[in-house]
Amino acid sequence: MKRKRGEKEEAAEKKMEIVWQTPANPPEKHDYIFRDGRRHVRPYYFEFISHVKNRWAGKTIVDLFAEEFKGRPYDYYVGAVKCGRIQVDGEMVPVSYIVKSSQKISHFVHRCVLLPHEPPVMAWDVPILDKEDDVVTVWKPATVPVHPCGQYRKNTVVGVLQAEHGLAPLFPVHRLDRLVSGLLILARNATRADLFRQEIEAGKVQKQYVAKVVGVFPEDEQIVDVNVNYNAREGRSTVEVGNSCDGSPIKGKTACTKFTRIGTNGIHSIVLCKPITGRTHQIRVHLQYTGHPIANDILYLSENVTNRSSEGVNADRAAHSPHNCLVPENNSSDKYEDSTKEDFDIDPMCTNCPNLVPKGYDGHEEGLWLHCVQYSGSGWVYQCPYPDWAVLT
């Protein structure tokens, strides 16, 4: 969708032709740039919309942004208002404009507010495993979020499937953390999604994952039945065990996971994980509780892992090994390398251009050794093959 711009703005932006995107604009194949084994999103102009809250009312448009959205300097917001990149109710306003409650505010940016460009993900395909009239299942690659969230909009499983396979709308049935790979079920209509949701909420769905953990995991089945307490500020969970002596209340939510060793080579073990509940980072923190954390999970590597250089390597280093492929061997990113020389438009007001990778991104993030292999319910079962790292040598 194109928006007409003022003469001053056109001069300031060297008469650039800008196409503004909204959530209604679907991802397309040409939106992606493949470079150094990563899938990047070609920087694009996006309209962020918000409505004036009561506590914002009475402030100038510039002061509002400077106080509430501190990711950019004050002078940027002055310039953005003057050239029409910040508008009120679809109209350009002066920098002294006083906003009123419930007014619509649009901020047109070179995606996005805090990180101007979307972060890259690994350049793997999203292989389709099953395709039915009302359900599609895929092999989700690690590092790719399931749906638009935070900094990600197009670099998502839903976005890639829409861009490369024309699959839309899609309704994710369950969640997988961004760094986790494996089976992802997506309903193709709201009715089917609701049926899945009802089964999951009723506890009628069984889930199975495989993990590669530190050390020799016990041969007998291990059942971890301890509460999980997620700290959103720290971005990690802890287990909470009650103290019968002082009678202190147990924090967190009830959580239970069953673990069965599949194999071990004396250094690592492959473990089948069956979460009975679905808490944030449940499998990761429960494996830490057993003393056998996921071997490349820096967030939960146990304190008793003293030699992390040999027993527990982080996700960044792990994926550099050719034996730790997170997707099928024929799912190579080599075919995409021709696009590495493609350039993109430089925005004169963007705080990230001319860099493609957003500021603050280290560029070496890889996936966890945790992979979803099966979901089953009443009369249905969906599966995903094991990853290469699940074969011990």
C-alpha positions in Angstrom: 0.0 0.0 0.0 1.4 3.4 -1.0 1.0 6.6 0.9 1.6 10.0 -0.6 4.3 12.0 1.0 5.0 15.7 1.3 7.5 17.6 -0.9 9.8 18.3 2.0 9.9 14.7 3.0 10.6 13.6 -0.5 13.5 16.0 -0.7 14.9 14.8 2.6 14.7 11.2 1.6 16.1 11.9 -1.9 12.9 11.2 -3.6 12.8 7.6 -2.4 9.6 5.7 -3.3 8.4 4.2 -0.1 5.9 1.4 0.1 4.5 1.2 3.7 3.4 -2.3 5.0 0.8 -3.1 7.5 0.0 -6.5 9.1 -2.3 -7.1 6.1 0.7 -7.4 3.8 1.7 -11.1 3.6 5.3 -12.2 3.5 6.6 -13.0 0.0 9.6 -15.0 -1.4 11.5 -11.9 -2.4 11.3 -10.6 1.2 14.2 -12.9 2.2 18.0 -12.5 1.8 20.2 -15.6 2.4 23.7 -14.8 3.6 26.3 -16.9 5.4 23.9 -19.6 6.3 21.3 -17.2 7.7 17.8 -16.2 6.5 17.6 -12.4 6.7 14.5 -10.3 6.1 14.9 -7.6 3.5 14.4 -4.3 5.5 10.9 -3.0 4.9 8.8 0.0 6.0 6.1 -0.9 8.5 3.2 1.0 10.1 3.1 0.5 13.8 -0.3 1.5 15.2 -1.2 2.4 18.7 -4.0 4.4 20.4 -3.5 7.2 22.9 -3.9 5.9 26.5 -5.4 8.1 29.1 -2.1 8.7 30.8 -0.6 9.9 27.4 -3.3 12.5 26.8 -2.2 16.1 27.2 1.4 15.4 26.1 3.0 16.7 22.9 3.4 14.1 20.2 7.2 14.3 20.5 7.3 14.1 24.3 5.0 11.2 24.2 7.3 9.2 22.0 10.5 10.3 23.8 9.1 9.3 27.2 7.3 6.1 26.3 9.5 4.7 23.5 13.1 5.3 24.6 14.7 3.2 21.9 15.5 6.3 19.8 16.8 9.8 20.6 14.6 12.8 21.1 15.9 14.4 17.8 14.7 11.4 15.8 11.1 11.9 17.0 11.2 15.6 16.2 12.4 14.7 12.6 9.9 11.9 12.3 6.9 14.1 13.2 8.1 16.9 10.8 8.4 14.6 7.8 5.2 12.6 8.5 6.7 9.4 9.8 4.7 9.9 12.9 1.0 10.8 12.2 -2.1 11.2 14.3 -5.4 9.9 12.9 -3.7 9.6 9.5 -2.6 13.2 9.3 0.7 15.0 9.7 0.8 17.2 12.8 3.3 19.8 14.2 5.8 18.8 16.9 3.8 20.9 19.4 0.6 18.9 18.8 -1.2 17.8 22.0 -2.6 14.3 21.8 -6.0 13.3 23.0 -7.2 10.1 24.4 -8.1 7.3 22.0 -6.5 9.0 19.0 -4.8 6.7 16.5 -1.0 7.2 16.3 1.0 5.7 13.4 4.7 5.3 13.4 6.2 4.4 10.0 9.6 2.8 10.5 12.2 0.8 8.7 11.2 -2.3 10.7 11.2 -2.1 13.8 11.1 0.3 16.8 13.9 -1.0 18.9 15.8 -3.1 16.4 15.2 -1.6 12.9 15.7 -4.8 11.0 14.3 -8.3 11.8 17.0 -10.6 13.4 18.2 -13.4 11.1 17.4 -17.1 11.6 19.1 -20.2 10.3 18.6 -20.5 6.6 16.8 -23.9 6.7 13.7 -24.7 4.8 10.5 -25.5 6.7 9.8 -29.0 5.5 6.1 -30.0 5.3 5.5 -33.4 6.9 1.8 -33.9 6.4 -0.7 -31.8 4.5 -4.4 -32.4 5.0 -7.5 -30.4 4.3 -7.6 -28.9 7.8 -4.2 -29.6 9.2 -0.6 -29.2 8.1 2.4 -30.4 10.1 6.0 -29.2 9.6 9.5 -29.8 10.8 10.2 -26.5 12.6 13.9 -25.5 12.4 15.6 -24.3 15.5 16.0 -20.5 15.9 12.8 -19.7 14.0 9.9 -18.5 16.1 6.5 -20.1 15.4 4.5 -16.9 14.8 5.0 -13.1 14.7 6.2 -11.9 18.1 8.5 -9.3 19.4 11.2 -8.5 16.9 10.0 -11.1 14.4 7.2 -10.8 11.8 8.4 -12.4 8.5 11.2 -14.6 9.9 8.7 -17.0 11.4 7.4 -20.5 10.6 4.0 -19.0 9.7 5.6 -16.3 7.6 7.9 -18.6 5.7 5.0 -21.1 5.0 2.9 -18.2 3.6 5.7 -16.8 1.5 7.1 -20.1 0.1 4.1 -22.4 0.1 1.1 -20.0 0.0 -0.3 -21.6 3.1 -2.6 -19.1 4.9 -4.3 -18.7 7.3 -2.5 -21.0 9.7 -3.3 -21.5 13.4 -0.5 -23.0 15.5 -1.9 -25.7 17.7 0.9 -25.8 20.3 4.0 -23.8 21.0 7.7 -24.6 20.5 10.3 -22.3 21.9 12.3 -20.5 19.2 15.5 -22.5 19.9 13.6 -25.8 19.8 13.2 -27.9 16.6 10.8 -30.6 15.5 7.1 -31.3 15.0 4.8 -28.3 14.7 1.1 -28.8 14.1 -0.9 -26.0 12.5 -4.6 -26.0 11.9 -5.8 -24.5 8.6 -9.0 -23.1 10.1 -10.2 -21.8 13.4 -12.7 -24.6 14.0 -10.0 -27.3 13.8 -7.7 -25.2 15.9 -10.4 -25.0 18.6 -10.8 -28.8 18.6 -7.1 -29.3 19.2 -7.2 -26.7 21.9 -10.0 -28.5 23.7 -8.1 -31.8 23.7 -4.9 -30.1 25.0 -6.7 -28.3 27.8 -8.5 -31.5 28.8 -5.1 -33.3 29.1 -5.9 -35.8 26.3 -2.8 -35.0 24.2 0.5 -36.9 24.7 3.7 -35.2 23.7 7.2 -36.6 23.1 10.6 -34.9 22.7 14.1 -36.1 22.5 17.1 -34.3 24.1 20.8 -34.8 24.2 22.0 -34.4 27.7 25.2 -34.3 29.7 26.5 -37.5 31.2 25.1 -41.0 31.6 21.4 -40.7 32.3 19.9 -43.4 34.6 18.6 -46.5 32.8 15.3 -46.7 34.7 12.5 -44.2 33.9 12.8 -41.0 35.8 9.7 -39.0 36.9 10.3 -35.4 37.9 7.3 -34.0 39.7 8.3 -30.6 41.0 6.9 -27.2 40.5 8.2 -24.8 37.8 8.4 -21.1 38.5 9.1 -18.9 35.4 10.8 -15.5 35.9 9.8 -13.4 32.9 12.4 -10.7 33.8 15.3 -13.2 33.8 13.8 -15.3 31.0 14.3 -18.6 32.8 12.6 -21.1 35.0 13.5 -22.6 38.3 12.2 -25.7 40.1 10.5 -25.1 43.5 10.6 -27.9 46.1 8.5 -27.5 49.3 10.1 -27.4 52.7 8.1 -29.5 55.1 10.0 -28.2 58.1 9.2 -24.5 57.9 5.9 -24.9 56.1 6.7 -22.3 53.5 4.4 -22.2 50.5 5.6 -23.7 47.2 6.0 -21.2 44.4 5.4 -21.8 40.7 3.0 -24.2 38.9 2.7 -27.9 39.2 4.8 -29.7 36.6 5.6 -33.3 35.7 7.9 -34.9 33.1 8.8 -38.5 32.5 12.2 -39.3 31.1 13.5 -42.5 29.5 17.1 -43.1 28.4 17.3 -44.1 24.7 21.1 -44.5 24.6 24.4 -43.2 25.9 28.0 -43.1 24.8 29.4 -42.4 28.3 29.7 -38.7 27.6 26.2 -37.8 26.5 22.8 -39.5 26.6 19.8 -39.3 24.3 16.6 -39.1 26.4 13.0 -39.4 25.5 11.0 -36.7 27.3 7.3 -36.9 28.0 5.9 -33.7 29.5 2.6 -34.3 31.3 2.1 -30.6 31.8 3.2 -27.7 29.7 5.1 -25.1 31.6 7.6 -22.7 30.2 11.0 -24.3 29.8 9.7 -27.3 31.7 11.8 -30.0 30.0 14.9 -27.9 30.2 14.6 -27.1 33.9 13.5 -30.6 34.8 16.5 -32.1 33.1 18.7 -29.7 35.0 17.0 -30.9 38.2 18.0 -34.5 37.4 21.7 -33.4 37.1 21.7 -34.0 33.3 20.9 -30.7 31.6 20.7 -30.4 27.8 24.3 -30.5 26.7 24.3 -27.2 24.8 21.8 -25.3 26.9 23.9 -22.6 28.5 20.8 -21.2 30.4 20.3 -24.4 32.3 23.7 -26.2 32.4 24.0 -27.5 36.0 26.5 -26.0 38.3 28.0 -29.5 38.8 29.1 -29.6 35.1 32.7 -28.5 35.8 34.2 -29.1 32.4 31.9 -27.5 30.0 34.4 -27.4 27.2 34.0 -31.2 26.8 30.8 -32.2 28.5 28.5 -29.2 27.8 29.0 -26.9 24.8 26.8 -24.0 24.1 24.3 -23.9 21.2 26.5 -21.5 19.2 29.5 -23.9 19.2 27.5 -27.1 18.9 26.0 -26.3 15.5 29.4 -25.6 13.9 29.9 -29.3 13.9 28.8 -31.1 10.7 27.4 -33.9 12.9 24.9 -31.7 14.6 22.6 -30.9 11.8 19.2 -29.8 13.1 17.2 -30.7 9.9 17.3 -33.4 7.3 20.6 -33.7 5.5 19.0 -32.8 2.1 17.7 -29.6 3.6 20.7 -27.6 2.6 21.0 -23.8 2.6 23.6 -23.9 -0.2 21.0 -23.3 -2.9 20.3 -19.9 -1.3 23.8 -18.5 -1.4 23.3 -16.9 -4.8 21.3 -14.2 -3.0 24.2 -13.0 -0.9 25.1 -10.3 -3.3 21.6 -8.8 -3.3 21.4 -5.4 -1.7 18.5 -3.4 -0.2 17.4 0.2 0.0 19.1 2.3 2.6 16.8 4.5 4.7 18.4 7.9 5.6 16.5 8.0 8.9 17.1 4.3 9.9 19.4 4.0 12.9 20.5 0.5 11.7 21.2 1.0 8.0 23.4 0.3 6.1 23.8 -2.9 8.3 21.5 -5.8 7.5 21.9 -7.5 10.8 20.2 -5.5 13.7 22.4 -3.9 16.3 23.0 -6.0 19.4 22.7 -9.3 17.5 25.9 -11.4 17.8 25.1 -13.5 14.7 26.1 -16.9 16.2 22.8 -18.1 17.7 22.0 -21.8 17.1 19.5 -24.3 18.2 19.1 -26.4 21.3 19.5 -30.2 21.4 15.8 -30.5 22.1 13.5 -31.8 19.4 9.7 -32.5 19.3 9.1 -36.0 17.8 5.4 -36.8 18.4 2.0 -35.4 19.4 -1.0 -37.8 19.7 -4.6 -37.5 20.8 -8.0 -39.1 20.3 -7.7 -41.0 17.0 -4.7 -39.1 15.7 -1.0 -39.0 15.8 1.6 -36.8 14.1 5.4 -37.5 14.1 8.6 -35.9 13.1 11.9 -37.8 12.3 14.8 -37.6 14.8 17.5 -35.0 14.1 21.1 -36.2 13.3 22.4 -35.2 16.7 20.2 -37.8 18.3 22.5 -40.5 16.9 25.4 -41.1 19.3 28.8 -42.3 18.1 
